[in-house]
């Protein structure tokens, strides 16, 4: 298995920053690739859901029932 920085498309051997371009690695810009499991890289972070409503918005509208 190897790690791919999706920002530049290179394999990286570091967990902190890309060893090819130096960009900081996060779950959003990193995927792993295991040729034994799948021919395509697997992203570490999927599409993000919208953030939860703020406490202020909940208190103004009252609690959900």
C-alpha positions in Angstrom: 0.0 0.0 0.0 1.2 3.5 -0.7 0.0 7.1 0.0 -0.8 9.5 -2.8 -1.0 13.3 -2.4 -4.0 14.1 -4.6 -2.8 17.7 -4.9 0.1 16.9 -7.1 -0.6 13.2 -7.8 2.7 11.9 -6.4 3.4 9.1 -4.0 4.6 10.3 -0.7 6.5 8.6 2.1 5.7 11.1 4.8 2.5 11.5 6.8 3.0 15.3 7.4 3.9 16.8 4.0 4.2 15.6 0.5 7.7 14.4 -0.2 7.4 15.5 -3.9 5.9 19.1 -3.6 6.1 19.8 0.1 2.4 20.6 0.6 1.0 19.7 4.1 -1.0 16.5 3.9 -4.6 16.3 5.2 -7.4 13.7 4.9 -8.9 15.9 2.2 -5.8 15.9 -0.1 -4.6 12.3 0.6 -5.6 8.9 -0.7 -4.2 5.4 -0.3 -3.6 2.9 -3.0 -3.4 -0.9 -2.6 -3.1 -2.7 -5.9 -4.2 -5.9 -4.1 -7.5 -4.4 -3.1 -8.6 -2.0 -5.9 -7.1 -0.6 -9.1 -8.1 3.0 -8.1 -6.8 5.1 -5.2 -9.2 5.4 -2.2 -9.7 8.9 -0.8 -9.2 9.3 3.0 -12.0 11.9 3.2 -15.3 11.7 1.3 -17.6 14.5 0.6 -18.3 16.6 3.6 -21.8 17.2 5.0 -22.9 20.7 5.7 -22.0 21.9 9.2 -24.4 21.4 12.0 -26.5 24.5 12.9 -24.9 26.8 15.5 -26.1 26.9 19.0 -27.3 30.5 18.4 -29.5 29.4 15.5 -31.0 26.6 17.6 -31.8 28.9 20.5 -33.4 31.4 18.2 -35.7 28.8 16.6 -36.3 26.7 19.7 -35.3 23.1 20.1 -36.3 20.6 17.5 -39.1 18.3 18.6 
